[in-house]
Amino acid sequence: MDDLERLATAVRDADTAVAFTGAGISAPSGVPTFRGDDGVWEQFDQGQFAYGRFQRDPEGFWADRVDLQRAMFDGEFEPNAAHEAVAAMGRDGHLEAVLTQNTDGLHGDAAAAIGEGDDGEADGESGATADEPTILELHGNSQRVRCTDCGKRTDGDPIFERAAGGELPPTCDCGGVFKPDVVLFGEQLPGAVLQRARSLARESDAFLAIGSSLVVEPAASLPRLAASTGGTVGIVNLESTPCDDVADAVVREDVTEALPRLQELIVE
Ligand SMILES: [Zn+2]
């Protein structure tokens, strides 16, 4: 049995299987990464997008954010074969939850495209019925905005257009300032979301980390949490990670090749 087969068996036999994804699953869709030589932070000054600046200077923050959004999300991104495989595993009842570090919303798009699941509603968590996996967007969703007063969340596109047209900062009907619905630098990850991610990792019999370097928190500690309670840990990533030592299976392959094969093996 190779590592992918071992992983397929673990996911199929698990009462609770959880997938955790990072930038590596969205890179094949053309979504630019933040870090690294070609990363967005080579073009933009990260400090200009910090929470402190949003609070101090929402007008300037939004002016720069419009440029950033254009650089990152101009053109339509589509879910790739790896997102689709994860969505299919969820549809078939093999995944309890999909946790992601990504803010591109592609897991929700993939789930919606295969006719199950909704499109990443409300508090970064979707999956209203028992059979649909929860999609937990740890860092939020950059395609949405949230009112800082009344908390209303709404589709970001029209709001970014308004900001691009000179409404700086864009505001809600209630008068509150909109903020991109993502966790900014200097802003804490929402405690409830983090707690949920940790308890899912602890509960999981199979924990599958996909396309994440597993270096920054909470990514770095989730596989260890899963392993500490006896869960089978699988890592699918092109490069080695600091969590490889606790993994039961390490698949060093392109996610768009490995995930569809994994999904087929599970179904077999
Ligand atoms: Zn409001």
Residues whose N, C-alpha, C, O or C-beta is under 5 A from the ligand:
A	BS01	ZN	C147 D149 C150 G151 K152 C172 C174 G176
